[in-house]
């Protein structure tokens, strides 16, 4: 379709991937999946056969805009939208939407987080076309990932009757459940994981924003008027005053005409080092070593250093994540990798900006 | 006493302290006890009030001789005896003895490993004087460390009646025991740990060598004749042919007139990273951090890096030894630190000389 666009959300800090991820090099700029490219570039390449560079926007932070431009030299630099401050996903998507609408009043946009992994690209593109098709007529569409288990780390979406082949009506969004609840969701087969990937016409989402988040809409309207003249100046003035809200809470929960395309194309949210380990190639002892590692009676470990001449030695240890950089070394229980953010918080408290 | 000498044995490789210890920087050149000096310098300073620099010899390997000279600028360089190959302790002590005898036919020598820690220096020096006194009359004297527990990592010495205050007769030497045997030793109160520290007149030990290890004696006799002329040339030719044997097995086990001075001055054999942890200062969570460390729900860990600007972060881990260098990182179970040598063996097998 000639009027399809993509908004890639690349604004996260990814503190759970410290010390590899830093303020100036957040996780979307890392190659966490061994693809040979940063995750944000993977996200773009996943879309390319369907959407050309000139119709792909990346919303990111000012501090990382240059690095993203470098990682994606073929992307027009004017398609990189640099937020002066992070305001969660609703303002980010809204800013993208005003650009899409400016280019094409009938434009339909895919919204994609920059830190997801998709294994089956063919399947992804098939569902992408289906979702665009559904969104074209005005629905707010999302990808719902068919659960692989009673995961408690994701929000869920409850769906109802199929409205057309592969497309279902959304009943409601639910927050991250406890394990017992997650099990009932999975057993019922009516719940999918909320992937955070959305599809809608730009005019349609702006209309929802106007009704549900009028403060945001006024800010976006001001920015829209400045596109092509003093946009960045306006953004710098307006953005800090925008409400910080997610598209899920701010819009989707109470929107009309919501549809879900259930998908099963090998989707992974790279949320922490544990996910990186899960997806990495393992040796016979279930060690996943991205750096040269010598091991003695050790198993279930993940190793990585950014010094290509360095080796790592493991002696009688198990289930550890070891990530080494020039100025910081992390050693973490592999089943507790979400706690890495606690170290980042401590470093923030102690004003150790050089390590963040 | 004016005729006391010391032979410091600094020839070990210390593979269990890899990756901090390397072929060119073995453990005796490391500051493993946080004293601010390498262990070999600690060993010298422990003796200095009793024995001046000019009467202290250090036997080491050629590859480390320069580093030792650098660490001890006041030690006469001719007192550093550089072995072309390691031949265990009997040849090392024998070579020292011929030097002592050359300087003073009645010289009495203390033999000290370079990698031991002594906490109570006053007590050490008191026992040193006592041992020299006992050795002066011709006995082969050793320090026997009063056991702090049924340790299975040391050899033991059985003693009999006291022959003079603080000096006992040696009954026999026994090898590293199993735990049950070690317990009976400790309960009997007649056994001490074999400290590896010995005291004897130079002529007396050379006489024992002549009778018990005639091949070694002939080699030493040849070297003795070359002192002051072409000694190093002779050593290079003779040394590789000398038998590789410890002083314990080769001489002490079957020698006559053996005495033991039981000691209790806070003696520690720095045998592996576990010992370093045991001796290091701990925080409330029993972590011993020689480098800046941020920890979240972690305990019993030892951390060290040779990069003063680097931090280490621990997340939900316990009882680990973490040693970081520029080209290698070790992560090891703190109770299995003796297995670090297995990594060194693997690196040797794989011809990774740059890491050894």
Interface residues (C-beta under 8 A of the other chain):
Chain A: X18 X19 X294 X296 X297 X305 X307 X309 X310 X311 X312 X313 X314 X315 X316 X317 X320 X322 X324 X326 X327 X328 X329 X330 X331 X332 X333 X336 X337 X339 X340 X342 X343 X346 X347 X352 X355
Chain B: X18 X19 X294 X296 X297 X305 X307 X309 X310 X311 X312 X313 X314 X315 X316 X317 X320 X322 X324 X326 X327 X328 X329 X330 X331 X332 X333 X336 X337 X339 X340 X342 X343 X346 X347 X352 X355
